[in-house]
Amino acid sequence: MVFLATAVACSGGGGKASKTTTVSHLALSSSAFVDGGSIPPQFTCDRHEGELSLSWDRIVPGAVELALVMEDPDARGGTYVHWTLWGISPSRMVLDVGSPPPEAKEGANSSGPPGYISPCPPPGELHHYVFTLYALSRHIRLQTGASASQLTTAVKAAVVAEGRLTGTYTRGG
């Protein structure tokens, strides 16, 4: 379970009290690879032969929306955002990566436009691809094309559950 702790000041006795907000864990998984395992080439820029599917374990009580971020922290210029997506219905339990559901909005990726970019590291380099799914207590009010940092900021105050899945990929070369 993931915990976020915040300190709040009490106005009454001049002392301080602490408040702990619990963020539940979502078990995020893929039928194509295990957490920490290799993403098969057919789901990368090398082959493009199918859609990578993600699933999670449950609907979180109080969630009104889901959001997803896919990032590569190993990119040479810093973390590369492959995909951002929000407005996903909390009743949805499966998502095909790169195919947003009709109710969702896509944000800008690190190349600029909204949409998905498949894993495509430089030849011979091992990269990690981190999928983070957020269950949110309120709707995110961002326009299509918003940046990953705008989404991250909007998500922070509304997260009730979070799940993470990491896959790796090394291109031949």
N, C-alpha and C positions, 0 to 999 in steps of 0.2 A: 504494500500500500504506500502511496506517495503522500507526504504531509507537507503542507505549507503553513508556516507559523508567522503570525504577525503580532506585534506588540501594540496595545492600545492604551492610551492614558485615561485614567479615571478622573473625572472632574470633581468628585466629591471629597475624598480625604487627602488629596494631593499625592497619593501613592500611585503605583502603576500595577496594572494587572495584565496578564497575557491571555490571548485568545488563540486557540488553534483551530484552523479550518482544515478539514479533512477532504482530500481529493481522492476519490475512489480509483481503483485500478481497473482498466479494461484490458482483457487479454486479446491483443491484436495479433492476427496470424495470416499466413498465406498457404495455400495448398502447393505452391511452387517451391518454397524453401522454408527452412526453419530459422528461428531467430539467430542471427550471427552466421548463418550459412550463405552459400553462394547462390546468387540469382542466376537461373539458367539463361544461356545466351539468347533463346528465343524471345525473351522479354527485354532485350537491350537493343542498342542501335546496330548491333552486328547482324541481327536476324529479323526482328519485327514479325514474329510468326504467331503472336497471340497476345491476349490481354492478361496481365498479371492481376489476380483477384485477391482482395483482402477481405477478411471477415473478423468479426469481434464477437465476444461471448454473451453479451446481454444488453438490454436497453436499461439505461440508468434512470432511476426515478428522479423526476425533476428536470430531466434534460429536454430542451425544446428544439435543439439543433446540434448537429455535429460539424466539426471542421477537421480538415486534414492538411498536413504539411509534409512534403517529401524533400529532404535536403541531403547534399553530399558535403560533409564537413572536411573532406580530404582534398577538395579542389585547390588548385595552385593559387588562385587569387582570393582565397577565403571560401567560406561556406557558399555552395551553389544551390540555389532553390530550383528544384525540378518541377514542383507543382504545389499550388495552394488551392484549396477548395473549401467552401463553407456553405451553409444553408442546406446541408444534407439532413433529410428527415431522420429523427431519432428512431423511427420504426424500421429503418433500413438496417440490415445486419451483414450485407455483403456489398462490396464496391469493386468494380472493374477499373483498375488504374488506367488513367488516360481517357476514360469514358464517363464524364460527369453525369450524374442523374439529372433529370429535367428540372428539378426544384433547386439545384445548387448553382452557385456562382464560382467562377474561376478567377484567381488572381494572377498577377504578373509572375513570370518565372525570371531567372537571372539573365535570360537572353532578351527579356523585355515584354513580349506580348503575353496575354493570358493563354494558358494551356499547359499541357504536359510535355516534358522532355524525358525520354527514356535514358537509363544509365548508359554512359558513353565515356569512360575514363580514357586518358591517353594510353596507348599500347604499353603493356608491361607494368602498369601501376595498379595496385590494389586500392579500390575505393569502397567506402561504406555508404550505404544509402539508408537513411533513417526516415521511416514513416511514423509520424506522430498523429494520433487521432484524439480529438478533444470532444467531450460531451459538455454542452454549454447550458447554463440555466436561463440564458436570454438570447434573443436573436442578435446577430452581428449586423450592424447597419453600415456595410461597406458596398461600394459599387464594384461591378465586374472590373477586373484589371488592377485592383488595389495591390499594394506591395506586400511582401511577406512580413515586413516589420509593422505595417499597419494592421495586418491580421493578428500578429502576435500580441500587439498592444491591446487590441479589442478583445482577444480571447482571455487574457490574464485575469480579469475581474469576474469572468463568468464560468470558469472551469469547475465542473463537478466531478469529472472523471477523465482519466487520461490513459492512453495505451501507446506503447512504442514497439516497433519491429524494425530490426536492422538486417539488411542483406548486404552482401559484398559482391564485387565483380572486378575481374581482371581481364582486360582484352589481350589477346595474343599480339605478338609483334615481333 
